[in-house]
Every structure is written in C-alpha cells, then in structure tokens.
Amino acid sequence: MNQDQLIAWAAGLFEGEGTITPRKTAANHLWQLAVTSTDEDVITRLHQALGGKIYGPYGYVNSTNRRREHHKPYWRWSVSDRLGIEAVAAKLRPYLMERRRARLDECLEAIAETPFTRAPHRRKTASS
C-alpha cells in the first residue's frame, strides 16, 4: 500500500469510526481526534498513517470496577495537540464527507482562535 492509499484508508476508517470532540480543561479548551478499536493492528496502521499516539490496551469494566471477561481489550489512537491536529486534518480533509469535514473545520477554527498556553515540550539534553 503506497502513502496515498494509506491516507485514503485512514480517512475511511476515521469517517466511520472517528470522533472529533472538544475537551474542556481548567487551563484551556482543547480538541481531540480519536479512533477506538478492539483490533490493535488497525490502530497501529492508523498511527503509521497519521502519527498521533496509541493508548491501551484497556478493558471494559462494570460497576464494581472489575473487567468483564467477555469483552475484548481495546486500543485508542488520538491526537490532541494543535500542530498534530492541523497535520492530521491536512491529510484527511480531502477524503472526508460533508458532515465530518464540517466538524473538522469547526475544530480547526476553534484551535486557531485559541492561543498557545505553554511552550512546546522540549527534551532536556546534556547541554541544557
């Protein structure tokens, strides 16, 4: 699968299974693009196509906080930083349908209006 095909595949998965949601924190208003799946290989391929982060595996829990054994574990791919969202949006937007594209545009508009509240994370080196 070439890179264009991989991005088209990722867009199809995101169109059907993805979410674009605002997340409010005490410090600011963040957005998150995410896909959850019980198929780790699907989430891994999505990560290869779009970047972002993978979380999991997680297990479903019941009201007494015990894992329900009949449920499969699941993984979550997400991106929630401004630059990551903009990069993913640039890749996916041409392939998305009207409703999902409108939601993505709403997200991009909101993050464009929100100033950075902190400096980007920088890894410490021996010289710093």
C-alpha angles and dihedrals in degrees: 000000000000123000095263091052091047092053091047089050090049091050091052091050091046092048091056104032107017131105132206109197138165115233118198119209131176091258103044148326114282132183129213134202111202146167125192124198142162087221109086092191090058092052091046092053091047089053090050090052100044111016115224123120137296121220128188162337093234130175127217114249134205130220092284091052095249121135114253103233095207092062121085120235115257138209130211129211116197146160121197108158118101098242092044093051091048091050093048092045091054090055099043105035098081090056101044126101123241101270096046092042090053091051090048090050089051089053093048092049092050095049091046089058093048114083120222107268097198140020117268114268111266123196115237116242132193089263096053 
